[in-house]
Amino acid sequence: QVQLVESGGGLVQAGGSLRLSCVFSEPLFTFNAMGWARQAPGKQRELVAVITSGGSRNYSDSVKGRFTITRENGKKTVYMQMNSLKPEDTAVYYCAANRPFQGTYWGQGTQVTVSS
């Protein structure tokens, strides 16, 4: 059973930074894409950052230039550095990973709250 465990969320003031971590139970090379999504109260889940097995990265317009997704294969960990945080970034952040023919796996989520 694939497990993804997020950490690093918390309360931060606007303009501050946080780094989220997602530890995988299996090697990262077994996934074709990994990423972060978020869901604010009353809103749909939004994919904000993706890194592929080939190293390509994509970001939603709402976080581009402020968030950076990286990975550390030896530690089976994916990170998301979040800078210049805004109150509208407040959400539960989920780690996700996709395997061909198996679908998408999700973590349990970590709360990020940005105060104004």
Secondary structure, DSSP 8 states (H G I E B T S, - for coil): ---EEEE--EEEETT--EEEEEEESS-GGG-SEEEEEEE-TTS--EEEEEEETT--EEE-TTTTTTEEEEEEGGGTEEEEEE-S--GGG-EEEEEEEEETTTEEEE---EEEEEE-
